[in-house]
Amino acid sequence: MTATRVTPIHPFHVTDRLSESLKRSAAGRAAARLATRAVPTHWSFMFAEVALYSFIVVLVTGVFLSFFFDPSSTVVTYQGAYQPLSGIDMSRALDSTLHISFEVRGGLLIRQAHHWASLLLLAALAMHLLSMFFTGAFRRPRQLNWFVAFAVFALCLIAGWTGYALPDDMLSGTGLRIVHGVILGIPVIGTWLAFLVFGGQFPSQIIANFYPVHAIVVPLVIVALIGVYVALLISQRPAQFAGPGRSNDNVVGIPLLPRYAALSGGLFFLVFAVILLISATVTINPIWNYGPSSPGDASAGSQPDWYMGFLDGALRLVPPGWEFELFGQTVTVAVLAPLAVVGGFMAVVALYPFIEAWITGDRREHHILDRPRNAPTRTGIGVAGVIFYATLWGAASSDIVATQFRVSIEAVTLLYQVTLLIGPIAGFLIARQVALALQRRDRELVLHGVETGRIVRMPGGEYIEVHRPLDAYEQWRLVDFEEHAPLMLRPDAQGRITVSQWLRARLSRFFFEDRVRPVTRKELRRGRGVESNRDHLLL
Ligand code: HEM
């Protein structure tokens, strides 16, 4: 009899070996490292995710719309389902957008979702940039992150603005007419540039020209930039707020897989649900009420989407008569001045991390985020920037303010002009002082604890109020920040001081002259000693 050897075949043998070799591969090791990565949590970190998820909704709904939208300015007579516009001449673009709204099943919901998601996208991006700014998250090694995030914001502005123009209704036509006028107002090249962008006399081929920019070029560049941003995030250690056990050399947070991924996935569905809920219940851009584009008939109350308001406001605030003659040509400053002011503002925002690093000379890596109060000058600058933007933004509604409050448009414009000049300076000064005062209060709290309101008489007859020391967590949060000092002016070998050195030293003094020193270990020990002695006496 011959003995037969039976080799047991485990049903999962092949897959086990496959998964083992996958785990050992370079990709597998990288994935394992990523999976165990700690991700710090804070509510302000959610803005970037909300922006990403809104962008996904915009992409998906945009693809749906593109099946039905016709980007053509050819005039047709409307014969669709919306009776009040029946028999009216309009472009194919508007005709197809009305078709999407009234005849395509679910079309209106998707159109509204596209519009609401784009509004949320820009709001979330703006909040993300603001939180990055006020916490100093743009400092080394994240200067490029800021630049990329800002570029995404600027591109989303372009996408939103070109999208707003596509339906070719009265509002989009008014916006396009304004832009046409602005381009024409640029000296020397204005007329050619307008011809290039619009493809001929207004409105010409503008819808057909904008459509590929809106639906393909800009979204593709945004996707590429999001890729760069994610790659940067993976290659860097995540920034975190100060807290017990957190330092520049570690990361305290939850694991990327599965906890963070599950939370973030939940947030995606929440964002998606909220956008759909708003889109199903709140009308946005009811083009059927506005009718076809006819810029000459635009009425008071014609508003762009919220994020473009600041450009409209900048144009409205230029005083009348700002123009002059040069070589027989009229040069209108009314267009150049707002372009220069807004362009300059955007450039400063985009380059701020590099400007601040140059002024402060701070080339260190920062992984602990600042509390805004601990960087009073930066916080002041941020508040000034927000007031500047908000004033321009508010000025875009100057006609509504004038009609609602029954005041002259000139008075409202003057009010906004004054606010634009004084508001940012006042905002800067107040915010900086408030930040410094809050820092002093933190110092006081750390060294002397929280006032309890309990007054006790000491054996010697002295009355004191009992202070409760802060717990370790709170104390860590309040003391963990870096000290900065103004740069010293150092002449070179020839004893000279260059203009740039002088300027840098002046700006650095402006940044750090008024400052509150962080509590030192020595002070902390001394403070604790006093408190514990006092507690001992009182108990
Ligand atoms: C950051 C990206 C985008 C933003 C901010 C954006 C924003 C907008 C806005 C505000 C409108 C006007 C909506 C309305 O009629 O009320 C619009 C229209 C439109 N968008 Fe986008 N969009 C983006 C990307 C896309 C993409 C990727 C596509 C297609 C693949 C697309 C296709 C369209 C089409 C076809 C319209 C015209 C139809 C309509 O107005 O309803 N969009 N977009």
Residues whose N, C-alpha, C, O or C-beta is under 5 A from the ligand:
A	BS01	HEM	V58 L59 G62 V63 L65 S66 F69 T97 R111 H114 H115 S118 C156 A159 G160 G163 Y164 L166 P167 H214 A215 P219 I284 N285
